[in-house]
Amino acid sequence: MFVAAHGEALKQWYRFPQQPDGLVNALCSKEQMYHLAKAHGVPTAETRFPQSREDVEDFAASAEFPIMLKASDGARLFERTGKKMFIVRSARELLEHYDRYEEPGNPNLMLQEFIPGEADSIWMFNGYFDDKSECLIGFTGQKLRQCPAYTGYTSLGICRANPSVAAITQLFMRKLGYRGILDIGYRYDARDGQYKVLDINPRIGATFRLFVGENGMDVARAFYFDMTGQAVATSNAPEGRKWLVEDRDLAASFRYFRDRKLRPLEWLTSFRGIRESAYLADDDPVPFLMRGVALAQSPVRQVVQSIAKLISRRAHSRVPQVSPTLLSAREPANN
C-alpha cells in the first residue's frame, strides 16, 4: 500500500510492478474485494457490511448461523483484539461481539456466510504476474492445519495441483490488470460445487516457501528475475510437498486434539512429505535456536511482569495516606 501510494517518487530509485490506480487498496479492503469479485463473476462468500447496530439486528433476525464476523480492515481489528475473525454461532453472540469489537463512528466489521467443510476444502494460490498480467509462475495447495485452528495462518500446508483454482485466479487477475506477487485464498463450497475467493493479498504471503518448483523457483525469485530482465523458468511444485511452521503447528495441534479432529497416529503420519520448515534447516540452525529462545523467554517474561506488578501494588498500598485536611493545612496561605 505504501508503494502504491508513493510509486511516482519511488520509481526513480526502485523497480516494482506498476499497478492500476487504486487496485492495491481495493484488494486489501475486504469490502472492495468482495464487490470486485461480484463485478467480475468470481464466486465469493456472501457478505454484508453493516453501518449500525440496527443493521446487525436486522441481519441476525433471519441469518443462518454460524457466520463469520470479520473486519474490512483486518489490521485495525487485530491491533485492538489480537484476532482477525470470529466464528459466531447465535444472534445473541453476534450482537455481543459487535458491541465489543466495532469501532464507534468508524464501521469496520463485516458479516460473512460460513462455508462448511474440513481442511481439504481450504485452497491457496501463489503466483507471479508480469507487466501484461500474465502468470509467469503459479502454484496451488491446501492448508492442512491452521493456527489459530480453523481460521488462522497455515501451520502445515501441502502442494496439490488444482487447475480450477489456477484458472479462476489467472482470469480474474488478467481482468483486473494485476501485476506482481499474489497470495490468494479460496474455500470449496460442497453445497454448490464452487471455489469461493475469501482473501486476496497483493503481496508475498507468509506461506510462500510451501510453493517451490522442482527447479527451485518460488514467487520471490520469479519477481527478482522479471524485475532484472531475466527469463522466469516455469516449473510445477512437487505434488505432496509439505511445509511446516514448527511452533504454530504444535499449538494448533493441541486444539485439533481437544476437538477430536486429530488423532495421535494421524498427527505423526502428517509429517511425511515435509520438505522444508519455517525455522529449522540443516545448513543453518540459528533461526530455529533463536526461535526456541524467544518462546522460552515469553512465559518467563510474563511471570516477571506479573511479579513486578504485584510488588508495585503492595508497595503502593504501604505508602502512608495523607488526609486532605492535613494537606490543606500544609499549603501556604494565599495572601
N, C-alpha and C positions, 0 to 999 in steps of 0.2 A: 504493500500500500504506500509505503514511503517512496519507493522507486517510481511508482505510477504518478504520485503527486509532484515529484521533483525531477521527472525524466529529462526535461529540456536542459536543466543545469547539469545533471549527472552525465549525460551522453557526451559531454566534452572530454570526459576522462574515462568513462566506463562503457563496456559493451553489454547490452542486455536486450531481451526481446521487447519490441515496441508494440504494446498492447493497444487495442482500440480504446478511445476515450471512455472512461467510466466503467470499463469491463471488470477490472480487478476489484473495485469496490462493490460492484453488483454481485460478483461471485462470493465475496467474503460476507455479504449480508444474506442470511438465510431467507429473508423475505423477498429480496430482489431475485435471488437464485431460484426460488420457487416460481416466481412469475416468468422468469426466462425459460424454465423448463416447460411450463404450461404453454407459453407462446410458441415454442418450437416442437411441440408434440412429444416431449420426452416424459415418460411415466415418472411420477413422483408421489410421495405420500401426501394425502390431503391435509391441508394445514390452514389454521385460522390465526389471525393476528389481532387479538382484542386490544381495544383502546381504553377500556374501563372495566371495572368490576361487574358492571351490568352486562357487558358483552360476555364475560365469562359465565355469569349466571344463566344467560340465555343459552349459551353453548352447552352447559352442563345439564340443562333440563332434558335434552334429547340425545346426548352423546352416548356412544358405546365405549365403555371402559374395559381395559385400561387404555390410557392415552399417554403420549409423551409430552412433557412440559419442558420446553427448551427456550433458548434465548436467540433472538435475531442476531445479536452481537454476543457470541459465546464468551469472549474475553471479559466483557463487563460483568456478566453473571459469575464467572469463575473468580474474578477478583473479590467479589463480595461474599461468595459462599463456598468457594473451593470445589464447586461442581458445575458441570455444563448442562446437565439434563436430569430429569426425574421421571420415573415411571409412576404414574398416578392411577389409583385403582377405584376411586369413587368421587362423586361430586363434592362431598364434604372435604376430602383430602385435597382436591383440586383448588377449592376456594381457600383452604388454609395455606397451601403453598403459594398461591397467587398473592394473598395478603402479606405473606412473609418475604417474598423474593422480588416482587415487582418494584420498580423504581417510580415513586410518585412523580407525576408530571413528565416522565420520560419513558413511555411504554417500551418494553424490550422483550417481554415473554410471548411465546407463541405456543399454540396447541396443535399437536400433530398426531395423526392416527397411528396407533400401534400396529405394526405389521408382525403377525405371529411367525414364529419359526425358530429353529435351533441354530447352532453356529454355522452349519453348512448353508444357511440362507444369506450370510453376510459376504459380500464380494467387494473387491477393491480393483482399481485400475491405476497403474502408474505409467506415465508416458512422457515423451518429449515431442513438442510440435515446433516445426521450423517457421520461418517468416511467412510462409504460404499456408500456415495452419495444417500442414501435412504431418502426420505422425511418423517420425523417423524411427522411434522405438517404443514399444508398448508391451506391458505385461499385465496379467490378471492373476488374482489369487484370493484366498479366503482367510478370515480371522477364525482361528480355531479356539482361541481363548482371548479374553479382553480383561483389562484392568483399568478402572473398576469392572467387575464382572458384568457382562451383558451389554454395557453401554460405553465402555471406555476405549483406550488405546489398544492396539494389537500387542499382546504379550507372547503369543505363539501364532505364527502365520505360515501358510503353505502356498506355494505356487501351483496354480491349476489353470489350464487353458479354458477360456470361456469366450468363444468367438462372438456371442451375442452381446456381452458386456463391452467387448472391444469395439464392435461395430457401432453400437449406440453412442459410445463416448466419442469416437472419431468423427462421426457425422455431426454430433452436437457441437463439438469444438470447431469444426470447419464452418458451421453456420454462424458461430459467434465470432470467428476470426481470431481465436485464441492462439497465443504463441508462448513457448517456454515449457517449463516443467509443470506437470499436473498430477495431483493426487486426489482421487475421487472415490466415493463410497456408495455402494448400492445395497439394496436388500431385495431378495427374491420373494415375491408375494405368491404363495401357492394358491391363493384364492382366485386369482385371475391369470396366473402364469406370466407375470411381468416382472422385469428387473426395474426397481424404482430407485431413482437417484435420491440420496439423502444429504450428502455433503460434497461440496466442490472446493478444493483447496488449490488456489492458483500459485503454487509454490512447491518446494520439495517437501515430502512427507516424512514423518518420523520413522516410517516402516520401509523407506526406500531401499535399504540393503537386503530386504527379503527378495527383491526383484533384481536378479543379476543374471545376465545372459551367459550362455555356455562359453562365450568369448571374453567374459569379464565385464561386459558393458552394462552400466546402470544409467539412470537418468542424469546423475551429476556429471558423469563422463560424457554422455551424449551432448549435454548442454555445453560443456567446455569445447568439445570437438567442433560443434557447429559454430560457436562464437569465434573460434580461431580459424575458421575456413577449412577445416578438415572434414573428410567424409565420415559419417557415422555408420559403422558396420552393424547392421541389424542382426539380432540373434534372439532365439527363444530361451526363456528360462527353463532349466531342467524341471520336468514335471515331478512334483512331490518335494521340491527343495523347501526346507523349513528354516525359519529364523526365529530366535528366542530372545526375549528381554528377561534376563535371569531373575532379578528381584521382583519385578512386576508380575511375572508369571507365577512365582511362588505365592505371592499374596493373593492373586486371583484364584489359584488352585484351591486354597482353603475355602473360599466362598463356594466354588463349584462342588467341593466335597460336602460341605454343610448342606447344600441344596440337593444333594444326591444326583447331581448332574455329571459326576465324575467318580469313577471307582479306582482304587489303588493300582490295579493291573493296567487299566486303561490309561492312567496317568503315566505310568512307566513306559508303556509302549508308544505314547505320544511323542517321545523324544527321538524316535527313529527318524532318520532323514534330516536332522538338523545339520545344516552346512555352516552356519555362522550364528553368532550371538552378539548381543549389543555391546558387551564389555570384554568377555573372555576371548583371547586369541593366543595361539601357541607362540607366536613370534613377538608378542608384546603384552605381558601380563599386568603391566602397571595400571591401566584403566580399571581392570577387574579388582585389583587390590585396593585402589583408591575408592572405588565404589563401596567395597566392603567396609572400609574405614568410615566413610561417610554414614553408612547405615548403622554402624555400631555406635557412632557418636550421637546419632539422633535421639535415641531413648535416654542416653546419659545426659545430654543437654537438657532434655525435658525434666529429668529428675533434679538437676542442678537448679534450673529455673524455678521449679516448684518449691525447693528448699529455700531459695533466696526470697521468694515471695512470702513464705511462712515466717522467716526470720524478720522480714521487713514489717509484717503485720504485728508480730509480737513486740518488736521494738517500738512501733508506733503506739501500741496500747499501753506501754510503760511510761510514755512521756507524760509528765505531770500536766494536768489540765488546769489552766488558769481561768478563774471565773471572769465574766465580762465586767462585773463590778470592780474587781481588783485592777483589771486593765484600764478601766476608765479613771480610777484613782491615780494610776501611774502616768497618765497622759498629762502633759503640761497644759496649764490653763491658757485659753485664748484671750489675750488682752487687746 
